[in-house]
Amino acid sequence: MSDSEDKSSKTEFPTEKKISDAVEKGNLPVSREAPILASLLAIMAFIALQAREGVQRLLLSLQTTFENPLQWDLDTSADALHVLHMLAREAVWFILPAAGLFVAGGVISSVLQNPPQINIERIRPKWSNVSPASGFTRIFGLRGLTEFGKAVFKFITIGVVVSMLLVSSFPTMMQAMFADPVLVPELILQMAMKLLSGISIATIVLVAADLAMTRFHWRRDLMMSKQEIKDENKQAEGDPQIKARQRQIGRDRVRRRMMADVPLATLVIANPTHYAIALRYNREEGGAPMVVAKGADLVALKIREIAEANDVPVIEDKLLARSMYDHVEIDQMIPPKFFKAIAEIIYFLHSRTGSKVGVATA
């Protein structure tokens, strides 16, 4: 069967078991654009809340270093390394919060998409990951074209946003050439915020579309054929033919035990050919009459045959037999609504001493 035919046969929505199995194997819908957006927002938060203070501290350190160079001994390489270490330490303190927020944004976005889990299946080597045929399919298939379209969209969006920003900020940049150099960092921060804001707005649209498409493709890949659903039901519930055979064996056992109890019955209520209910009543045992057997059609005829062969009275009452058949169960007492009718029949039988077979009511 070809891949296209196989995909065309997958017309059924995935079952809960198929979805849970996919999740356990690490097959989850993940948007690659969401972490990028989260990281951009984290950088914007850093610029808005922390960058100015960090820039001022870094400028102060540079100013102290370069405005008074005589305070540093640079006679040896160790002296030069000392100065470089100091500057590097200040730069790290400036960059570290930004890097931390950048990483935290990506991690949080991934956690919000799907709960974290440890899955060995995702890191297990697979031939499909290095197979040229699989690689060709990934690159030139529908998913590869989708990724290419997203890359083109991002490239065009960033290009348009940067161009608009540069055009609108050109007069300000020209004035900055003649302004106090101390104001340049603030100008750079403002331009960076504008750039990131524009890119983030465009990325929000991309992320929303990517989330929807990712889940659509994930659901589509999990689609099942009718045969797969049947096979899954067989595994979960067992083979229907085997279960039907087991039910048949159970019914046969109940029927054999039921027929063995008919000779112990006190009387049988019967519709002439369709229904028969065998009841056992013993005043010394107490309680209401107990149903020892019931059946319809051929089973009813067999109950009558065994009852007559063992001198068990058979009472033919069409309405009572039909009504009782739907409301009584084997090895259970008859419901209270039949007490009066059965009590009258039992009293009638006891009043006819020596006449137990073939007694009938109108």
N, C-alpha and C positions, 0 to 999 in steps of 0.2 A: 504494500500500500504506500502510496506517495505521501509526502508531507502535506501537500495541499489537500488530498483526500482525507488525511487524518485530521487536519484542522477543521475541515468542513463538517466532519462528523461530531465535533465537540460543540454541541448546541445547548447543553444543559449547564445551569449555574453550578459552581462548585459547592459541595456539601461542607458541613462544618468540620467533618473529619479531614477532608482534603485541605481545607484552609489551615487547620491545626497542625497537620503533618508538614505543610509548607513552612509554617512559622517555626516549628521545631528544627527544621533543616536550615533555618536562617534565610529562607526565601521571603523577604519582606519588601514592601514598596518603600523605596527611599528616594527622595528628591535630592539630586546633587547640587541644586541651585540654592536650597534653603540654607545650608551652612555658609555659603558665600554671602547671602543677604545678612545673616546673623553676624558674620564677621565684620561686614561693612558698618552695620549699626553699632557694633562694639567699638570700632575705631572712631565713629562719630561721637559716641559717648565719651571716649577718652579725650578727644580734642575739645569737647565742650566743657568737661569737668576737670581734667588733669593736665592737659597739654600746656596751657599758659603758664602754670606754676612750674612745670618741668622745664619749659623753654627759658623762663626767667632764671632758674637755678643754673641751667647749662650756660646761658649767656654770662652770668656773673662769674662762673668758673673760667670761661674763656677770657673774659675781660681781665680778671685777676692774673691770668697766665701771660697774656700777650702785652698788656699795657705796662707791665713792669718786668721785663725779661731778665733784668739784672739780679732779681731775687733767686733765680734758679742757677745752680751750678751745672754746667753742661761740659765739664772738662773730660768726662769719661762716658762710655756707653751706658754704664749703670745709671748715671745721672739722667741721661736721655730716656732710658726705660722707665725710670721713676716718674718723670713728667708724663710720659705716654700712658702709664698705668693709671695715673690720677685722672687724666682726661677720659680714658676708656671707662673707668668706674663711673664717672658722671654721665657718660653716654648710656651705659647699661641701666643706670637708675632711671634714665629718661625713657628708654625703649622697653624695659621690662614690663611696666604696667600695660603698655599697648599690646605687647605680645601675649600677655596673660589674658587680656580681654578678648583678643582675636581668637585664641584657642578656646576660651570658655564659650564664646558665641557659637562656634562651630559644634562643640560638644553638646551644648544645650539644645540646639536646633535638631541634632540627630536624636537626642533622647526624647524630645517632644514628638517626633515623628513615630518612633517605635520604642517600647521599653527595652532597656539594655539586657543582653543575655550573652552567655558564653556558649559558643557553638563551634565545635571542632570541624563540622562539615564545611564551614566557609573557608577554612584554611587548608583543608585536605587537598593534595595535588590532584588535578583532573586533566585528562587528556584534552578535553574540549577547550581548556584555557590556552593550550599551546598548539592546537590543531589548526593548520592553515585554512581548512574548509570552514571550521567554526569561526575563525577570525574574519574570513571573507564575508560570511553571513552577518556577523556583528557589525562590520563596517558598512556594507552596502545593503543591509536589510532595512526594515522599517525603523527599527530602533536606532541604527546608525544614522539614517537620514534625519531622524528626529533630533539626535544630538548635534548633527551638523547644522540644522536649522536654528537650534538654540545658540550655537556658537556664532553664527552669522548675525543673529538678532543682537547678541551682546556686543559684538564688534561694531555694528552700525550704531547701536544706542550709545556706547561709550564715545564713539567718534563724534556723533552729533552733539552730545552733552559737552564734551571737551571743546569742540569748535565754538559752540554758543557761549561757553564760559570765557574763552579767550577773547572772543569778539567783544563781549560786554565788558570785560575787565581790562581791555587794552588801554583806555585812557588812564585808568588807575595805575597800571604797571608803568606807564610812561612817567607819571608824576612821581612814582616811588623811586625812580632813578635819581631824582634831585631832592628827595626827602631825607630825613634823618635815618641812618641805617638801623637805629634802634626800633623803628616802626616797621621794618621789613618783616620780621617774624610774625607780627600780628596780621600783616597783609597776607602772608603765606597761609596762615591758619584760616583766615576768612575764605580765601580761594579754595582751600582744601575742603572746608565744610560745604561750600556751594557745589563743588565737584562731587563729593560723596553723596550729598543730598539728591542731586539729579540722578546719579547712577542708582542709588537705592530705590528711588521712586520707580524707575524703569525696571529694576530687578524685582520689585514686588509683583508687578504684572507677570513677569516671567516665572516667578516662583509659584504663583497661584495656578498658572496654566500647567506648569511642570508637575505640581502635586496632583492635579486632576488627571493628567495624562499618565503619570506613573502608576496611580491606582487603577486606571482603566486598563493599561497594559498588563498589570499584575493579575487583575481579575480575568482578563482575556486569556492569559497563559494558563490559568488554573481551570478554565472551562473543561467540562467532562462530556464524554459521549454517553449515550444511554447504556451501552454495554458496561462501561466503567462503573456507572451507578449501580447496575444490577450486580456486578461482581463485588462491589463494596458492601451492598446489602447482604449478599451471601456470606461474606466474611464476618459481618457484624451480627447477623441473626441466624446464620446457618443456612444450608441448602434448603429451599422450600420443599423439594421432593422428599428429602430426609425428614424434615419436620412433619410433613403430611403423613409419612409412613409411621413416625413415632406417635402422632395423634391417633392414627388408625389402630395401632397396636394397643394404645391406652384404652380406646373405646372398646376394643374386643375383650380386653381383660375385665373392664367394668361390666360388659354385657354378660360374660361367662359367670362372674360372681353374682350378678343380679339374677340370672336364671337359676343359679344354685340356691338362692334365697327364696324363690317363689314357693316351693313346697312348705316353707315355714310361715307363709302369709295366712292371715285370718280371713281375708276376702279379697276379691279383685273387682274393681269398678271398671266397666268396659263399655265402649261404644261397640256395637256388634262386630265391626271389622277394622276400625281405624285407630282406636286408642284403648289402652289398658293400663290401669294403675293397681299394683298389688300393695295391700296395706296389712300391717301386723299390729295387733292390739292385744295387750295382756294387762288385765286390771291389776294384777299383783305388782307389775313393774312400774305402774303409775305413768302419768303423762298422757299425751294425745297419741293417736295412732301414728305409726311410723311407716314411711314409704320405703318398701324394700325393692320395688321394681316399677319401671314405667317404660312404655314404648309406643311406637306408632306403626301402623301397617303390618309388615311381616313380623316385626318384633312383638307387636301387640298380639298377633295370632299365636306366636310361640309362647307368650306368657299365658294366654288362655289355655293352650294345649297342655302345658305343664301343670297349671292349676287344676284343670279337670282330671288329669291323670293322677293327681294327689288329693282328690276330693276337697279342693279349696273352693268355696262358693264363688260363683261369678255373677255379679249383679250388673245387668245391662241398664245403664241410664245414660243416654246420649248427651244431654246437657251437662250433667254432673261430670262425666268422664272428660268431655271436651274442656270444661272450665278448670278442672283439677290439673289436667296435663300441663297447662301453661303456668301454673302457680305452685307446683310442688317439686321438690328435688329429692333424689335418692338419698337414703340414710338421714333424712330430716323429718321432723313432725309436720303434719299437715297444718296449714294456716288456720287461725281461729274461725274464719268465715265458713269453713267446711265442717266445723264441729257438730252442728245440729244435724246436718244431712247424714253424716257418717254415723252419728250416735243412733239415729232412727233406724238405719240399715242394720247396725250391729244388734240393736234390740230386737228387730224383726227376725234376724237369724237365730238368736238365742231362744226366741219364742217358738221357733220351728225345730224342736229337738228331733234329731235324726234326719232332717231334710236340709242338706247343705249344698247340694249340687243343682245347678239349673234354676235357682231361685231368681225371679225377675220382678222388676217393678214396672209400673206403667210409665 
